[in-house]
Amino acid sequence: MKSSKLIDIFKNGSIVIPMYLFKNYENLKLDLNEFVFLMYLNNCGDGVVFNPQKIESDLGYDLGKTMGLVDSLTEKGFISVDVSKNEKGYMEDTISLDGFFSKLKLLVVDDVNNNTEDTKDSTIFELIESEFGRTLSSMEYEIIKAWLENNISEELIREAVKEAVFNGVSNLKYIDKILYEWGKKGIKTASDVEENIKKRNIAKDKEKNKDNDIDLDIMDWDWFEDE
């Protein structure tokens, strides 16, 4: 693919490519054409209906090139084409990206392991998936990796995940907000979190006691002498 064509595709808004994936697509054993096509499918969403006419309109790929890319990405295990009935009862081809997400997960975990002395960092992805009860998306993997690259410890991320789950919230935006607020308060470790919780509980108790205080002046008033 010529660079000028790639720029046109970007300008038309057909594809949004995360920088992490752009830097690492060769590590996924993809050539540039395969990578661009895979990012296009990723932008369309998992389980998208296979529509060669729309692909040709968006990317300028003819049917032969499109089918060739589908075949190569299927052989490499990035996508699969499934046949199912739509709401009207017609059979249609849909493209699943499960293989891509699995490979991306392995790439991110391996990358983290290679760039940190603490090999336990790799488990943070499994932890969050376990707590959320689902597989993380490619964008969510990038967010978690960004936390680690910004020197937010796995220990602190674990505490933020626990805080979010305790509050019944299972999304990374909420966890990111927790980490941001903790950062402003200088909270960097699990011990800091525990100390902050203690202070918060003490403040709540004081406020509660304040609401329950009895006016001692009223209690000391001599009602019988008050004529």
C-alpha positions in Angstrom: 0.0 0.0 0.0 1.3 3.4 -0.9 1.7 5.9 1.9 -0.4 8.5 0.0 -3.3 6.0 -0.2 -3.0 5.3 3.5 -3.1 9.0 4.3 -6.3 9.4 2.2 -7.9 6.6 4.2 -7.1 8.3 7.5 -8.4 11.7 6.2 -11.7 10.1 5.1 -12.2 8.9 8.7 -12.5 5.2 7.7 -10.0 4.1 10.3 -8.9 5.1 13.7 -5.6 3.4 14.6 -4.4 3.3 18.2 -0.7 4.3 18.3 0.3 1.2 20.3 -1.0 -1.1 17.6 0.6 1.0 14.9 4.0 0.6 16.6 3.5 -3.1 17.1 1.7 -4.5 14.1 4.8 -6.1 12.8 5.2 -8.0 16.1 1.8 -9.5 15.3 3.3 -10.8 12.0 1.1 -8.6 9.9 2.0 -6.7 6.7 0.7 -3.2 6.2 -2.3 -4.1 4.1 -3.4 -6.8 6.6 -3.0 -4.4 9.5 -5.0 -1.5 7.9 -7.8 -4.0 6.9 -7.8 -5.5 10.4 -8.0 -2.0 12.0 -10.9 -1.2 9.6 -12.8 -4.3 10.8 -11.9 -3.4 14.4 -13.4 0.1 14.0 -16.6 -1.5 12.5 -17.0 -3.6 15.6 -16.8 -7.3 16.4 -19.4 -9.4 14.6 -19.9 -6.9 11.8 -21.7 -8.1 8.7 -19.3 -8.8 5.9 -20.1 -6.2 3.2 -17.6 -6.1 0.3 -19.4 -3.2 -1.4 -19.0 -1.0 1.8 -15.3 -2.0 2.1 -14.7 -1.0 -1.5 -16.4 2.3 -0.8 -14.5 3.0 2.4 -11.0 1.6 1.5 -11.0 1.4 -2.3 -10.3 -2.4 -2.1 -11.8 -4.4 -4.9 -13.5 -7.8 -4.2 -10.4 -9.8 -5.1 -8.1 -7.8 -2.7 -10.8 -7.9 0.0 -11.2 -11.7 -0.2 -7.5 -12.2 -0.3 -7.1 -10.2 3.0 -10.0 -12.1 4.6 -8.3 -15.4 3.7 -4.8 -14.4 4.9 -6.2 -13.0 8.2 -8.3 -16.1 8.7 -5.3 -18.4 8.1 -3.2 -16.4 10.6 -6.0 -16.7 13.2 -6.9 -13.0 13.5 -10.5 -13.3 12.3 -13.1 -15.9 11.5 -16.1 -15.7 9.2 -19.4 -17.1 10.7 -22.7 -17.7 9.0 -25.9 -16.9 10.9 -29.5 -15.8 10.5 -30.3 -12.1 10.8 -33.5 -10.6 12.3 -35.3 -11.1 9.0 -34.3 -14.8 8.8 -31.8 -14.4 6.0 -28.3 -16.0 6.2 -25.4 -13.6 6.3 -21.7 -13.6 6.9 -20.3 -11.9 10.0 -16.7 -11.4 10.9 -15.5 -12.3 14.4 -12.4 -10.6 15.9 -11.9 -13.0 18.8 -8.7 -14.2 17.4 -7.3 -10.7 17.1 -8.2 -9.8 20.7 -6.6 -13.0 22.0 -3.3 -12.3 20.1 -3.4 -8.7 21.2 -3.8 -9.8 24.8 -0.7 -12.0 24.5 1.3 -9.2 22.8 0.5 -6.6 25.5 1.2 -9.1 28.4 4.5 -10.0 26.8 5.4 -6.4 26.2 4.8 -5.6 29.8 6.9 -8.5 30.9 9.8 -7.3 28.7 9.7 -3.8 30.0 9.4 -4.2 33.7 11.4 -6.0 36.4 8.2 -7.0 38.2 6.8 -10.0 36.3 3.7 -9.8 38.3 2.5 -6.9 36.1 1.2 -9.5 33.6 -1.4 -10.7 36.1 -3.2 -7.3 36.4 -5.0 -8.0 33.1 -6.3 -11.4 34.3 -7.3 -9.8 37.5 -9.4 -7.1 35.9 -11.0 -9.6 33.4 -11.8 -11.9 36.4 -13.4 -9.0 38.3 -15.3 -7.7 35.3 -16.4 -11.2 34.2 -15.5 -10.6 30.6 -12.6 -10.3 28.2 -11.1 -6.9 27.9 -11.2 -5.0 24.7 -8.1 -3.8 22.8 -8.7 -0.3 23.9 -9.0 -1.4 27.6 -5.7 -3.2 27.3 -4.1 0.0 26.1 -5.5 2.0 29.0 -4.1 -0.5 31.5 -0.8 -0.5 29.8 -0.7 3.3 29.9 -1.2 3.2 33.7 1.8 0.9 34.0 3.9 3.0 31.7 3.0 6.1 33.8 4.5 4.4 36.8 1.2 3.5 38.5 2.0 0.4 40.3 0.1 -2.9 39.9 -0.5 -2.7 43.7 -2.3 0.6 43.4 -4.3 -0.6 40.3 -5.4 -3.6 42.3 -6.7 -1.4 45.1 -8.5 0.8 42.6 -10.1 -2.2 41.0 -11.2 -3.4 44.5 -12.7 0.0 45.2 -14.6 0.1 42.0 -16.0 -3.4 42.4 -17.0 -2.6 46.0 -19.0 0.3 44.7 -20.6 -1.9 42.1 -18.9 -0.3 39.1 -17.1 -2.4 36.4 -15.5 -0.1 33.9 -12.0 1.4 33.4 -13.2 5.0 33.3 -14.3 4.7 36.9 -11.0 3.1 37.9 -9.1 5.8 36.0 -11.0 8.4 38.0 -10.1 6.7 41.2 -6.4 6.6 40.2 -6.5 10.2 39.2 -8.0 11.3 42.5 -5.5 9.2 44.5 -2.7 10.7 42.5 -3.8 14.2 43.5 -3.7 13.1 47.1 -0.3 11.5 46.9 -1.6 8.0 47.3 0.8 5.6 45.8 0.7 2.3 47.7 -1.9 0.0 49.3 -0.8 1.3 52.7 -1.6 4.8 51.5 -5.0 3.6 50.4 -5.7 2.0 53.8 -4.6 5.2 55.6 -6.9 7.3 53.4 -9.8 5.0 54.1 -9.2 5.3 57.9 -9.1 9.1 57.6 -12.3 9.0 55.6 -14.1 6.8 58.1 -12.9 9.0 61.0 -14.3 12.1 59.2 -17.6 10.3 58.6 -17.8 9.3 62.3 -17.2 12.8 63.4 -19.9 14.1 61.1 -22.3 11.5 62.3 -21.5 12.3 66.0 -22.0 16.0 65.2 -25.5 15.3 63.9 -26.3 13.3 66.9 -24.9 15.8 69.5 -27.5 16.8 72.2 -27.6 20.4 73.1 -26.2 20.3 76.7 -27.6 23.8 77.4 -31.1 22.4 77.0 -30.3 19.4 79.2 -29.0 21.7 82.0 -32.0 24.1 81.8 -34.0 24.2 85.0 -37.4 23.9 83.6 -39.1 24.2 87.1 -37.5 27.6 87.8 -38.4 28.9 84.4 -41.6 30.8 85.1 
